[in-house]
């Protein structure tokens, strides 16, 4: 029952996101066609399908042609155009299955190692759209370590970094593969603190997904995080960032006080996220946010602040009881669909 509800939630996100993606896709294609005079293309060769003027959703034969072209050519322009076409078609659930069954995921995945940053970005975007299918994630997970390394070592705030973060966010919508990011948590917080606004939002989407899984709570709380992290709780911070850092704190706290947890003295090292979140400076910032001008921020702060203050008065903190092997809770939802804070990301590619 839990599994069906969880899959149903993911499917709902897919339908909504795919619809939005298709609207953007059609608008983008329409603009390009307007520039070209809306001419019809009778030829349906693989290269013709990538030139931006072919506006239909591709069928099985066309997708197969395109995958063969992508696998066989060394022309960077054709590779990039093929990835764009495949990525946009992968926004539709039927094509997500078809591309997997045609063996397309390894073909697309091999391009994330291409030294051309534009090709790498387009490959990551295509994998991102394919990853909203749970069965596709089983094949895409082999790229998680490489994507993490590219996100952390690549140019800060780059298109490649953002594409990688979007893919990792989709791959953590369920608990199944989250444990593969355990060793990268501290570095992800570093990217959060050094990146621009767009990068901060993308990293927070990923961290919020991780924070809903009790099996990841200890890894998050033990991460070494610079004290500048607390500046994200200042009242002047952009709402899309502030709400997410509040949600991150709330999710971790919920995991730590879940039924069956034990009350014990924490063993987290100084400089860890635990000492930042449960310290006096953070408590002061929470109290200040109670009077925030935005109703959503005020509500989330009020609800969350009461729970944190109660724990601090008791002088002890709830630590997560052993939750089994990483990913063991992946077959059931952590909370009701109305309470879910995880985000599924679709990426129209151009």
Residue pairs with C-beta under 8 A, 6 or more apart in sequence:
2 331
2 332
2 333
3 331
3 332
5 333
5 337
6 174
6 331
6 332
6 333
7 134
8 337
9 333
9 337
9 340
10 132
10 134
10 173
10 174
10 344
12 337
13 132
13 173
13 344
14 93
14 132
14 133
14 344
15 93
17 91
17 132
17 344
17 345
17 346
18 91
18 92
18 93
18 132
18 346
20 346
21 88
21 91
21 129
21 346
21 347
21 348
22 91
22 92
24 348
25 88
25 91
25 348
26 55
28 348
28 350
29 52
29 55
30 55
32 52
32 53
33 53
33 55
36 53
39 53
41 48
41 51
41 53
41 54
44 54
44 62
45 65
46 62
46 65
46 66
46 68
46 69
46 82
47 69
47 78
48 54
49 58
49 62
49 65
49 66
49 85
50 66
50 69
50 78
50 81
50 82
50 84
50 85
51 81
52 81
57 89
57 92
57 95
58 66
58 85
58 89
58 95
60 98
60 102
63 86
63 89
63 95
63 98
63 99
63 102
63 104
64 102
66 82
66 85
66 86
67 86
67 99
67 102
67 103
67 104
67 107
69 78
69 82
70 79
70 82
70 83
70 86
70 107
70 108
70 111
71 107
73 79
73 82
76 116
76 119
79 111
79 114
79 116
79 119
80 116
80 118
80 119
80 122
83 108
83 111
83 119
83 122
83 123
83 125
83 126
83 349
84 122
84 349
84 350
86 99
86 104
86 108
86 126
87 122
87 125
87 126
87 128
87 129
87 347
87 349
88 129
88 348
88 349
89 95
89 99
90 96
90 99
90 126
90 129
90 130
91 129
91 346
91 347
91 348
93 133
96 129
96 130
96 132
96 133
96 136
97 133
97 135
99 105
99 108
99 130
100 130
100 133
100 135
100 136
100 139
105 127
105 130
105 136
105 139
105 140
106 139
108 123
108 126
108 127
108 130
109 123
109 127
109 140
109 142
109 143
111 119
111 120
111 122
111 123
112 120
112 123
112 124
112 127
112 143
112 146
112 147
112 150
113 120
113 146
114 120
114 123
117 158
117 159
117 160
118 159
120 150
120 160
120 163
121 159
121 160
121 163
122 349
124 147
124 160
124 163
124 164
124 166
124 167
125 163
125 166
125 347
125 349
126 349
127 140
127 143
127 167
128 163
128 166
128 167
128 170
128 345
128 346
128 347
129 346
129 347
129 349
130 136
130 140
131 137
131 140
131 167
131 170
131 171
132 170
132 173
132 344
132 346
134 174
137 170
137 171
137 174
137 176
137 177
140 167
140 171
141 171
141 177
141 180
144 168
144 171
144 177
144 180
144 181
145 180
147 164
147 167
147 168
148 164
148 168
148 181
148 184
150 160
150 161
150 164
151 161
151 164
151 165
151 168
151 188
151 191
152 184
152 187
152 188
152 191
154 160
154 161
154 164
155 161
156 191
156 194
156 195
156 199
157 195
157 196
157 198
157 199
161 191
161 195
161 199
162 198
162 199
162 202
163 347
165 199
165 202
165 203
165 205
165 206
166 202
166 345
166 347
168 181
168 206
169 202
169 205
169 206
169 209
169 343
169 345
170 344
170 345
171 177
172 178
172 181
172 206
172 209
172 210
172 342
173 209
173 342
173 343
173 344
174 330
175 213
175 215
175 327
175 328
175 329
175 330
175 334
176 327
176 330
177 327
178 209
178 210
178 213
178 215
178 216
178 326
178 327
179 215
179 216
179 325
179 326
179 327
181 188
181 206
181 210
182 216
182 219
182 326
185 210
185 219
185 220
185 223
186 223
186 224
186 225
188 203
188 206
188 207
189 203
189 207
189 223
189 224
189 225
189 226
189 229
189 273
190 226
191 199
191 203
192 199
192 200
192 203
192 204
192 207
192 229
193 225
193 226
193 228
193 229
195 203
197 238
197 241
200 232
200 241
201 240
201 241
201 244
204 241
204 244
204 245
204 248
205 244
205 343
205 345
207 220
207 248
208 244
208 247
208 248
208 251
208 341
208 342
208 343
209 342
209 343
210 216
210 219
210 220
211 217
211 220
211 247
211 248
211 251
211 252
211 255
212 251
212 255
212 334
212 335
212 340
212 341
212 342
213 255
213 329
213 334
214 255
214 258
214 320
214 323
214 329
214 334
215 320
215 323
215 324
215 326
215 327
215 328
215 329
216 326
217 252
217 255
217 256
217 320
218 319
218 320
220 252
220 273
221 252
221 256
221 266
221 268
221 272
221 273
221 274
221 277
222 268
222 269
222 272
222 273
222 274
223 272
223 273
224 269
224 271
224 272
225 271
225 272
225 273
225 276
227 276
229 273
229 276
230 276
230 281
230 282
230 285
231 237
232 241
232 242
232 245
233 242
233 245
233 246
233 282
233 285
233 286
233 289
234 285
235 242
235 288
235 289
235 292
237 245
239 294
239 296
239 297
242 289
242 297
243 296
243 297
243 300
246 289
246 297
246 300
246 301
246 304
247 300
247 341
249 277
249 304
249 308
250 300
250 303
250 304
251 341
252 277
253 304
253 307
253 308
253 311
255 320
256 317
256 318
256 319
256 320
257 307
257 311
257 318
258 320
260 321
261 318
261 319
261 320
261 321
262 318
262 319
262 321
263 316
263 317
263 318
263 319
264 316
264 319
265 316
266 274
266 317
266 319
268 274
268 275
274 317
276 282
278 308
278 311
278 312
278 317
283 308
283 309
283 312
286 301
286 304
286 305
286 308
287 305
289 297
289 298
289 301
289 305
290 298
290 301
290 302
290 305
291 298
292 298
292 301
311 317
311 318
323 329
333 340
334 340
